[in-house]
Amino acid sequence: MSRKLRILLTGFGPFPGAPYNPTEPLVARLTQLRRPAFADVELASHIFPVTYAAVDRQLPELLARTQPDALLMFGLAARTSYLRVETRARNAVTMLWPDAANTRSRKGAITREADAMPFGPHTARLLRAARLTGIDARVSRDAGAYLCNYLSWRAIERVKAGGGPRLAAFIHIPLLARGSAARRKGLPPRITLEQLVDAGEAMLMEMMQIARRAPGVKI
């Protein structure tokens, strides 16, 4: 064995309209997991500031430093009550909402390339792994037009270019049940952090299995 399998987990910090981003504690908990199955795996993590400039600057630096075989990314979808496994990134960026640095895009597309790029068939396996934990998880073809979609696009570019991660996936999570919000009358209960950790661990285990079989992964 030449080296351990390397997985990079990422989340996002707060942004306008979301002063609390649950991807931060989720990524922290997943990185701290200690399981026999992780004995030959190196887990690294990073929380991106919610700015286009940070993604463009930090993603290449992260990939160069950690050299991950797979990239598992998390973002907040505050308007949905379930976990979403994104299947693709859209060539779209909003011109309406500024990022956390108050920067607003001046164009509605990321590049002049295709309308969308898929993550790959492994997303179906991640969805199944999450559902087996009992969480409400659904497939999604629309990652939005904000930083989550932007990071997804840049990550898929890196996978397609070669020489970097062989796999990437993006998971949107909902706002968490916190205090009295967990007992809202007449509304379905919100997903808890513990449920997300269970689902995240299941998807992480699945990513590990897929990455081990990916071409070019030397472990």
C-alpha positions as CSV (number, residue, x, y, z in Angstrom):
1,M,0.0,0.0,0.0
2,S,1.6,3.3,-1.1
3,R,-0.6,5.6,0.9
4,K,-3.9,6.0,2.7
5,L,-7.1,6.9,0.8
6,R,-7.7,10.6,1.2
7,I,-11.1,12.2,1.4
8,L,-11.7,16.0,1.7
9,L,-14.9,17.1,3.4
10,T,-16.0,20.7,2.9
11,G,-18.8,23.0,4.2
12,F,-19.6,26.7,4.1
13,G,-19.6,29.5,6.7
14,P,-22.5,31.9,7.3
15,F,-23.9,34.1,4.5
16,P,-26.6,36.8,4.1
17,G,-29.8,35.3,5.4
18,A,-28.1,32.4,7.1
19,P,-26.1,33.5,10.2
20,Y,-25.9,29.9,11.3
21,N,-24.7,27.3,8.7
22,P,-25.1,23.7,10.0
23,T,-22.6,22.4,7.5
24,E,-19.8,23.6,9.8
25,P,-20.7,21.3,12.8
26,L,-21.6,18.5,10.4
27,V,-18.2,18.6,8.7
28,A,-16.5,18.8,12.1
29,R,-18.3,15.8,13.4
30,L,-17.6,13.7,10.3
31,T,-13.9,14.6,10.4
32,Q,-13.7,13.5,14.0
33,L,-15.3,10.0,13.4
34,R,-13.2,7.1,14.6
35,R,-14.1,3.8,13.0
36,P,-12.2,0.7,12.2
37,A,-13.2,1.2,8.5
38,F,-11.4,4.6,8.6
39,A,-8.1,3.1,9.7
40,D,-6.6,3.4,6.2
41,V,-8.3,6.7,5.4
42,E,-7.1,10.3,5.9
43,L,-9.9,12.7,6.4
44,A,-9.3,16.4,5.8
45,S,-11.8,19.2,6.1
46,H,-12.3,22.8,5.1
47,I,-15.0,25.5,5.6
48,F,-15.3,27.9,2.7
49,P,-16.2,31.5,3.2
50,V,-19.3,32.1,1.1
51,T,-17.6,34.2,-1.6
52,Y,-16.7,33.4,-5.2
53,A,-13.2,34.7,-4.7
54,A,-12.6,32.3,-1.8
55,V,-13.7,29.3,-3.8
56,D,-11.6,30.3,-6.7
57,R,-8.5,30.8,-4.5
58,Q,-8.9,28.2,-1.8
59,L,-10.1,25.2,-3.8
60,P,-6.9,24.8,-5.9
61,E,-4.8,25.4,-2.8
62,L,-6.7,22.8,-0.9
63,L,-6.5,20.2,-3.6
64,A,-2.8,20.8,-4.0
65,R,-2.1,20.5,-0.3
66,T,-4.4,17.6,0.6
67,Q,-4.3,15.7,-2.7
68,P,-7.6,14.0,-2.0
69,D,-8.9,11.0,-4.0
70,A,-12.5,12.1,-3.4
71,L,-14.2,15.3,-2.5
72,L,-17.5,15.3,-0.4
73,M,-19.0,18.8,-0.2
74,F,-21.9,20.0,1.9
75,G,-24.0,23.2,1.6
76,L,-27.2,24.6,3.2
77,A,-30.5,24.6,1.4
78,A,-32.6,26.6,3.9
79,R,-35.9,26.3,2.0
80,T,-36.0,22.6,1.9
81,S,-36.7,20.2,4.8
82,Y,-34.9,17.2,3.5
83,L,-31.4,16.1,2.4
84,R,-30.6,16.6,-1.3
85,V,-28.0,14.7,-3.3
86,E,-27.1,16.9,-6.2
87,T,-26.5,15.0,-9.5
88,R,-25.1,17.9,-11.5
89,A,-23.8,21.5,-11.5
90,R,-25.5,24.1,-13.7
91,N,-23.7,26.7,-15.7
92,A,-25.5,29.4,-13.9
93,V,-24.7,32.1,-11.3
94,T,-27.2,34.5,-9.8
95,M,-26.9,38.2,-10.4
96,L,-29.5,39.0,-7.8
97,W,-27.9,37.9,-4.5
98,P,-24.5,39.1,-3.4
99,D,-22.1,36.8,-1.6
100,A,-20.8,37.2,1.9
101,A,-18.3,39.8,0.7
102,N,-21.2,41.8,-0.9
103,T,-19.9,40.8,-4.3
104,R,-22.5,40.4,-7.0
105,S,-21.9,38.5,-10.2
106,R,-22.1,40.6,-13.4
107,K,-22.9,37.6,-15.6
108,G,-25.4,34.8,-15.4
109,A,-23.1,32.0,-16.4
110,I,-19.9,30.5,-14.9
111,T,-18.2,29.7,-18.2
112,R,-19.0,29.5,-21.9
113,E,-19.1,25.7,-21.8
114,A,-22.0,23.3,-21.5
115,D,-25.3,24.1,-19.7
116,A,-24.6,21.5,-17.0
117,M,-22.0,18.9,-15.9
118,P,-22.9,15.7,-14.0
119,F,-21.2,14.4,-10.9
120,G,-21.5,10.9,-12.2
121,P,-23.5,7.7,-11.5
122,H,-22.0,7.4,-8.0
123,T,-24.6,9.9,-6.7
124,A,-27.3,7.1,-6.9
125,R,-25.2,5.1,-4.4
126,L,-24.8,8.0,-2.1
127,L,-28.6,8.6,-2.2
128,R,-29.3,5.0,-1.3
129,A,-26.7,5.0,1.5
130,A,-28.3,8.1,3.0
131,R,-31.8,6.7,2.8
132,L,-30.8,3.5,4.5
133,T,-30.2,5.5,7.7
134,G,-33.9,6.5,7.7
135,I,-33.4,10.1,6.7
136,D,-35.5,11.9,4.1
137,A,-33.1,12.1,1.2
138,R,-34.0,12.9,-2.4
139,V,-32.2,13.3,-5.7
140,S,-31.8,16.9,-7.1
141,R,-30.9,18.2,-10.5
142,D,-30.8,21.8,-9.5
143,A,-28.1,23.0,-7.1
144,G,-29.3,26.6,-7.4
145,A,-27.2,29.5,-8.8
146,Y,-25.3,30.5,-5.7
147,L,-22.1,29.4,-4.1
148,C,-23.1,25.7,-3.7
149,N,-23.6,25.4,-7.4
150,Y,-20.5,27.4,-8.1
151,L,-18.3,25.2,-6.0
152,S,-19.9,22.1,-7.5
153,W,-19.0,23.4,-11.0
154,R,-15.4,24.1,-10.1
155,A,-15.0,20.8,-8.4
156,I,-16.3,18.8,-11.4
157,E,-13.9,20.8,-13.6
158,R,-11.1,19.6,-11.4
159,V,-12.3,16.0,-11.6
160,K,-12.6,16.2,-15.4
161,A,-9.2,17.8,-15.8
162,G,-7.4,14.9,-14.2
163,G,-4.5,14.9,-11.8
164,G,-6.8,15.7,-8.8
165,P,-9.8,14.1,-7.1
166,R,-11.3,11.2,-9.0
167,L,-14.7,11.7,-7.5
168,A,-16.8,14.6,-6.2
169,A,-20.2,14.9,-4.7
170,F,-22.3,17.8,-3.3
171,I,-25.0,17.3,-0.6
172,H,-27.5,20.0,0.3
173,I,-28.7,19.8,3.9
174,P,-31.7,21.6,5.5
175,L,-31.8,23.9,8.5
176,L,-31.5,21.8,11.7
177,A,-34.0,21.3,14.5
178,R,-32.9,23.7,17.2
179,G,-34.8,24.2,20.5
180,S,-38.5,24.8,20.1
181,A,-38.2,24.7,16.3
182,A,-38.0,20.9,16.6
183,R,-41.6,21.0,18.0
184,R,-43.4,23.3,15.6
185,K,-47.1,22.7,15.6
186,G,-48.6,21.3,12.5
187,L,-45.3,21.1,10.7
188,P,-43.1,18.0,10.0
189,P,-40.2,17.7,12.4
190,R,-36.9,19.1,11.2
191,I,-33.9,16.9,10.7
192,T,-31.5,16.9,13.6
193,L,-27.7,17.1,13.5
194,E,-27.4,13.5,14.8
195,Q,-29.5,12.3,11.8
196,L,-27.3,14.2,9.5
197,V,-24.2,12.8,11.0
198,D,-25.5,9.3,10.5
199,A,-26.4,10.0,6.9
200,G,-23.1,11.8,6.3
201,E,-21.2,8.8,7.7
202,A,-23.1,6.4,5.5
203,M,-22.4,8.5,2.4
204,L,-18.7,8.9,3.4
205,M,-18.4,5.2,3.7
206,E,-19.9,4.8,0.3
207,M,-17.6,7.4,-1.2
208,M,-14.6,5.5,0.3
209,Q,-15.7,2.2,-1.4
210,I,-16.3,3.9,-4.7
211,A,-13.0,5.8,-4.5
212,R,-11.0,2.6,-3.9
213,R,-12.3,1.3,-7.2
214,A,-11.8,4.5,-9.2
215,P,-9.1,4.4,-11.9
216,G,-5.9,5.9,-10.9
217,V,-6.4,5.7,-7.1
218,K,-3.3,4.2,-5.7
219,I,-3.7,2.8,-2.1
